[in-house]
Amino acid sequence: MVEVKVIEDKNEWNSKLKKTINYNVFSTYEWGEYKRANWEIERLAFYKSGNFLGQCQFLLKKKFGFLISWNSGGLNLVDYKFIDSIVEAIKNYYKYYKYNIRFNFYDKNSGETLFKILYSLKEVDSKINSGFSIVHSLKSNIDLVKSMSSNHRYYYKKSCKNPLEVRFNSENRIKDFIYLHNQMTTLKKLSHLKITEENIDILAKNFKENFLIESVYFNNKIVASCIILIFEDYAFYYLAASNEEGRRLFASYFMVKELFEYLITKDIVKFDFAGITPYEINASGVNKFKIGFGGEITKYVGEYELFNNKITNTLFNKLISFIK
């Protein structure tokens, strides 16, 4: 029988997370604390005969005996063979609720992982994320320019002709990033994507040294910037922005090349360029930009769910995109 233990200590949680084969930034203690303003956070570790099997960070909302959960980091396991046992333990742990639990797996969509997860969980009707990304394996001997597409090499070389300055730090850069990001969303008429300084401040305070802002300046004015979240040897491209001047200077091409070089010096070996959405015409520009730097187009296992009440499941799938 699988034993369930509630983990409340940051060091204990992240230490165990390192032992899993599929950790990601959304599984970290820091991410859970960042989301605490809108969710109840519960962190469960699973054991059998004293042996650690895996863990899961639950972002919960509970009311009147109903429970919904959005687990953006998936189930983190030491071996996929334990997934059935862990799922049964989760069912038992939350059995007194009418629940719907959504998992987002950042596991590569291989035959073995997909088979194990399909057997234990149900594929969702409506997804939040595309399930696709570009993943780079960063190595010190890699030729980053040669890895680019011919178009990207052309634009990168054009960017190098401009006196661009890159800065890697987070202090005093949040205001610049917010200004730039909101400039971009206004220009693209995407006001629903605007972010606040308070929100990014909370993210930075929780991730601390694992929160990185890279900023590109031209004549001491910011023209491109990105936020990177880090856990161990894994980095995630969380947010990025540029303005009209940045596009004219091809600053984003310069930014990504410099970012890769910087991450290699910090012993990062896996870089997740975040989502691409192959099926959306509106996202074609972003998709081409990310794909052009090389890397591997990756389809993750993605979103699966566990529920014990059809009404809860139906409501969850209708409302999930509005739940913050």
SULJO-V273141 format. One line per field, one symbol per residue. ss: DSSP state (a for helix, b for strand, c for the rest). phi: phi as a letter, one per 40 degrees, with the letter a starting at -180 (. if undefined). A space follows every 10 residues. Layout:
ss = ???
phi = ???
This chain:
ss = ccbbbbccca aaaaaaaccc ccccaaacaa aaaaaccccb bbbbbbbbcc bbbbbbbbbb bbbccbbbbb bccccbbcca aaaaaaaaaa aaaccccbbb bbbbbbbbcc aaaaaaaaaa cbbccccccc cbbbbbbccc ccccccccca aaaaaaaaaa cccbbbbbcc cccaaaaaaa aaaaaaaccc aaacccaaaa aaaaaaaaaa bbbbbbbbcc bbbbbbbbbb bccbbbbbbb bbcaaaaacc aaaaaaaaaa aaaaaccccb bbbbbbcccc aaaaaaaaaa accccbbbbb bbbbbbbcca aaaaaaaaaa aacc
phi = .ccbbcbbcc ccccccdccc cacaccccdc ccccccdbbc bbbbbbbbfg ccbiaacbcb bbafgbabab bccgbbbcac cccccccccc dccbccbcbb bbbbcccccc dccccccdcc bbcccbbcbc gbabbbccbc cccccccccc cccccccccc ccccbbbbab cgbcdcccdc ccccccccfb ccccbbcdcc dcdccccfcc bbbbbbbbfg bcbaaabbbb afbbbbccaa aabccccccf cccccccccd ccccccgcbb bbcgcbbccb ccccccdccc cccggbcbbc dgcbababac cccccdccbd cccb
